[in-house]
Amino acid sequence: MITTLLVANRGEIACRIFRTCRALGIATVAVYSDADAGALHVREADTAVRLPGNAPSETYLRGDLVVAAALAAGADAVHPGYGFLSENAGFAGAVQDAGLVWVGPPVKAIELMASKTRAKELMAAAGVPLLAPVDPGSATAADLPLLLKAAAGGGGRGMRIVRDLAALPQELTAASAEAASAFGDGEVFAEPYVERGRHVEVQVMADGEGTVWALGTRDCSLQRRHQKVIEEAPAPGLDEALRGRLHDAAVAAAQAVGYRGAGTVEFLVSAEGRPYFLEMNTRLQVEHPVTEAVFGLDLVALQLRVAEGAPLPAAEPPEPAGHAVEARLYAEDPARDWQPQTGALLTLDLPDEPGIRLDTGYTGGDTIGVHYDPMLAKVIAHAPTRTEAVRLLARALERARIHGPVTNRELLVRSLRHPDFVAGRLDTGFYDRHLAALTAAGGPGEEEARTLAATAAALATAAALSSAAVGGSGPGPADPGPAGPGPAHFAPAGSAPAGSGPDRPARPGPARFGAWRNLASQPQTRRYRSEPDGTEYEIAYRTGRDGIPVPGSGERVVAVRPGAVTLETGGVTRHFAVTAHGDRVHVDTASGAYAFTALPRFTDPAERTEPGSLLAPMPGTVVRLAEGLVPGAAVEAGQPLIWLEAMKMEHRILAPASGTLTALHAAPGLQVEVGALLAVVQDAPANTPAHQEETTP
């Protein structure tokens, strides 16, 4: 019987496993890097053990340190979560050699499936359909397009699509380097890339007595950088014959390796409906909650049960019910090549609605660093039908309060409402075709809505200044009405007045400005810059004799307080929740969220950067330089000069124009902050951007 479990992981998955442990009465142990010392998974564990260092190679990938931590903390079992060491047969063996229970499949099964090349050979012998591999060394133009994949891991790392034969050697080198960095194994293989294919997978659960459950299908076709963004169960649009074939192939794959525990068999389904085996993930998947929702199961609890030697509760799985959809919330900017974002996550609140589940490793006040994946949370919706689940998830994301770095929240909402997604027309090229439209600014009514949000920010600021002047609450009518999607006080996070909370707006104060001496006719202005697009807004208002600020644009002020503004325009009343964190102001509404930077009344002279400067687009570590890159070297426009690693991804810094490298401040191993000067290229043409940056998975 397991009494104390160490989770050899971090973030969201560690917190999720701890939740099941608490329900089962199992004590928990966390491990953490120095960068994660204050992380949520550390705070939620009963005991935590430090792994000195920051990089995964120093900490979460050090199996010897993790096993030592388990022994030191008195754990009797280890759960690997997903990623890191979860599919490392050597680590699983070391756990068992130390006398600990391994909450995962047999070591032999991990070994057989660890290399995707060997796994494909095994699956071919078991009669599982698959794509024929291609030897990169003898590939021809007729073999294109090709998909390069890391043999030892997943998550999109070490993966490349090659459409030009001349680019194959360079892409092989890059894929191998990334695979070695992520998994400690640089082996890469190639296979045909199927255009318009769907990524469909089958969750399996097996015990030690020969019972294997095939727990339905999941569609994971919406991907960026070959990493999943939106997943759902069951996979829509599959006929019963194809579903049966996928289930049978998944069970055959599990039986072929003597599988035990939770695993996932992944398939590529062509546009013609032909399935091909991709790989078997010998671990829990990120998207496992949609299967849990549809089947009413706790897969982690079943993993623990099987690890203790117990059989599955029945020969057949329970009947599925309804539909579930999951969206991964990332700290990244989809409009800027999915550039990862870092910094303080000031607020993360989701509506507490029936059918909505939040799995996260963060809370408001945490910091998003550069060392790990930028996923903040998973939001899952379950409803009787697909239409209802998709609608519920889109609305929950839309109403969420997320203050801090830029996220992909708006992209998720737009994706869920895109006609192709709504109709179930899914394939892995979805974002290749639709990303520009999904991230485009200036949709119908968007400018008006943003201007109105900036107006609410200005009025809330006026109310906050008045409140500070009189030592009380800001002005507002006796009945202010709803405060919008949640509490938002115009004050730093954590300083909300007593009596406020997620379902209880702050009480309005007297309708007066007290010590203000401005004449009622004296106009006031406030300037804001919209984030991240940079559009500037100048909002004018006057303070009436009743102390209530009145916008010059003509909206009727129904209520105004430091944290909440209600305006009527065009006969429609709208509510705005306003929160300030320093000079950053977040405005949340029922139909969208807006972030602004408050600007000084008069523009300060901007600091100028030397023309041709290459600046770090994000915090990260310089991993390598172009061959022969030294001051005085000639460079060509668009030439990759510097490789920067951040959040497990490599980012290539490109020459802004043809010219001469006159300064070089970057060196391998150097850690840099955003905006750091990396190099200077002179003789760049006029009107050339200060730097160019290209992100590659």
Salt bridges, closest charged atoms under 4 A:
GLU12 OE2 - LYS378 NZ 2.89
ASP34 OD1 - ARG50 NE 2.57
ASP36 OD2 - ARG10 NE 2.64
GLU44 OE1 - ARG22 NH1 3.92
ASP64 OD2 - ARG62 NH2 2.82
GLU87 OE1 - ARG283 NE 2.98
GLU171 OE1 - ARG160 NE 3.12
GLU178 OE1 - ARG160 NH1 3.59
GLU191 OE1 - LYS120 NZ 3.05
GLU191 OE2 - LYS149 NZ 3.99
GLU195 OE2 - ARG163 NH1 2.60
GLU201 OE1 - HIS199 NE2 3.60
GLU201 OE2 - ARG218 NE 2.80
GLU201 OE1 - LYS228 NZ 3.01
ASP219 OD2 - ARG198 NH2 2.64
GLU231 OE2 - ARG328 NE 2.66
GLU232 OE1 - HIS323 NE2 2.70
GLU232 OE1 - ARG386 NE 2.64
GLU240 OE2 - ARG243 NE 3.95
GLU266 OE1 - HIS199 NE2 3.12
GLU266 OE2 - LYS228 NZ 3.00
GLU272 OE1 - ARG274 NH2 3.87
GLU279 OE1 - LYS116 NZ 3.37
GLU279 OE1 - LYS149 NZ 3.95
GLU287 OE2 - LYS228 NZ 2.72
GLU287 OE1 - ARG328 NH2 3.05
GLU292 OE2 - ARG16 NH2 2.75
GLU292 OE1 - HIS288 NE2 3.74
GLU292 OE1 - ARG357 NH1 2.90
ASP298 OD1 - ARG16 NH2 3.01
GLU332 OE1 - ARG224 NH2 2.75
ASP333 OD2 - ARG336 NH1 2.94
ASP349 OD2 - ARG401 NH1 2.97
GLU353 OE2 - ARG399 NH1 2.89
ASP359 OD1 - ARG19 NH2 3.14
ASP359 OD2 - ARG357 NH2 2.92
ASP366 OD1 - ARG43 NH1 3.10
ASP373 OD2 - ARG157 NH2 2.97
GLU398 OE1 - ARG395 NH1 2.75
GLU398 OE2 - ARG417 NH1 3.00
GLU410 OE2 - ARG414 NH2 2.73
ASP420 OD1 - ARG425 NH2 2.72
ASP420 OD2 - HIS434 NE2 3.01
ASP427 OD2 - ARG433 NH2 2.92
GLU446 OE1 - ARG414 NH2 3.48
GLU446 OE2 - ARG450 NH2 3.35
GLU531 OE2 - ARG529 NE 2.90
GLU536 OE1 - ARG527 NH2 2.95
GLU568 OE1 - ARG556 NH2 2.95
ASP588 OD2 - ARG401 NE 3.79
ASP588 OD2 - HIS403 NE2 2.70
GLU650 OE2 - ARG624 NH1 2.98
GLU693 OE2 - HIS651 ND1 3.34
GLU694 OE2 - ARG652 NH2 2.04
